[in-house]
Amino acid sequence: MFTPKQCFIFMLSMFSAVVHAELEQEIQGPKLGKPASEEVIKAWDSSIFPDGKGLPVGKGTVAEGKVLFKAQCAICHGPAGVGGTAEELSGGEQGLTGEYPDKTIGTYWLYATTLFDFIKRGMPLMAPGSLSNDQTYALTAYLLHINEILPADAIMSNENLFQVEMPNREGMIWIYPALKEEPNPVSGN
Ligand code: HEC
């Protein structure tokens, strides 16, 4: 049989085995997720600025955007950006200072380039990143058209999107006015 000393050593080794196993589990984690592939990283590696810096090459028309919107967006946002279950994208009748403010692309968004960036990264909700650059320019052009910012024959591209004057461009109040004059630490503008 075991002596008390052998017994103690046995217990100690059992204890250390349990602690060791627990530590190992902690290091390994629950094994959720997987490493991001080069492709995924490339798709997310985008920084688009109001002056057009970072816009990918491409172009699209209002008419092309209309067809795409009907097929991929209207189910949530309504036939022309209004009346669906998701955010209203157009049809803002009252500005932000009205009694019942409508927060739409036309009344609220400051830069057309942000619209491109948002759509390319996040929409359609169930398949973000699936739209090509041309499709995203077309959808952006269509949404700007139904917000009465662009005419029906407009073509948007990396060369002119940043020139679009958004109606609410000067409508924001700087909470830190001193920062307005500072260059942007990222874009340098
Ligand atoms: C499955 C439903 C769904 C589909 C399909 C969908 N969206 Fe959205 N969309 C949403 C939801 C929900 C939000 C609000 C999410 C948020 O603000 O983060 C949103 C937000 C947006 C916004 C920002 C609105 C704002 O003012 O905050 C834009 C622009 C937009 N979607 C465009 C599109 C376009 C273009 C398509 C088609 C390519 C599309 N969406 C397809 C559900 C959808």
Boltz pocket constraint, residues with backbone or C-beta under 6 A from the ligand:
constraints:
  - pocket:
      binder: B
      contacts: [[A, 68], [A, 69], [A, 72], [A, 73], [A, 74], [A, 75], [A, 76], [A, 77], [A, 86], [A, 87], [A, 88], [A, 89], [A, 103], [A, 104], [A, 105], [A, 115], [A, 118], [A, 119], [A, 123], [A, 124], [A, 125], [A, 126], [A, 139]]
      max_distance: 6.0
